[in-house]
Amino acid sequence: MSRVIVITGVAGGIGRATAQAFADAGWYVVGVDRRVEDDIPGVQQLIHADIADIEDSQRIFTEVAAEHNRLDALVNNAAIQICKPLVETTPDEWDAVMASNIRSVYLAIRHAHHLMRDRASAIVNVSSVHAVATSANIAAYAASKGALLALTRALAIELAPDTIRVNAVLPGAVDTPMLHAGLRRGHVEGDDLTELVRGLGARHVIGRVGQPAEIARAILFLADSQLSSFITGQALVVDGGATARLSTE
């Protein structure tokens, strides 16, 4: 029987790549997104839902229970990003970031727990390098991803008796629509998107930005208890060496 995984934010760049990686590895992929898209490669079951909404979150895992009565892994990947100074960030924008990026994870784990306990299952939270080193004009996003990293550590301790491992992946700059949107909003200076991405990549030790499939493989590693059975409460940074280099170098 195939192992079952739920991936939130499955219509995004990292979400799509993650769905394909797990499908290629023989998992049954349940994808969740509030965008209405019906043809995402690798996704066998697609649920349209707002993961920050209590009733929608309950519905997701009620459907998973009805169809499979088990859940071997949960990837909390959905997120939104606001790029503006904190003093210009409205309370509604702040709340929207926190709802999508951290409240949704609380709800998902709360509603998925009964399907995951005592199964040697795993939760992978997609945080960000902004949880450990950040930039100007992205405070709400950085705060939400820092909270997600702290939540990962706390839940690794709390859920260990239920044989649920909890880890986080911290992507750096990855060639996704979210990165492109941030660059277009003036997160860095310049106009040509291709040149902006190339210039950003040149500042990495590896010399380029990441690809979604590279993050997906890291998520697969941490989610698969056959590969990472002795790893919990950890933050795996996948950033091309960006956080290894001193800013003064």
Secondary structure by P-SEA (a helix, b strand, c coil): cbbbbbbcccccaaaaaaaaaaaaaccbbbbbcccccccccccccccccccccaaaaaaaaaaaaaccccccbbbcccccccccccccccaaaaaaaaaaccaaaaaaaaaacccccccccbbbbbccccccccccccaaaaaaaaaaaaaaaaaaaaaccccbbbbbbbbcccccaaaaaaaaacccccccaaaaaaaaaaaccccccccaaaaaaaaaaaaccccccccccbbbbcccccccccccc
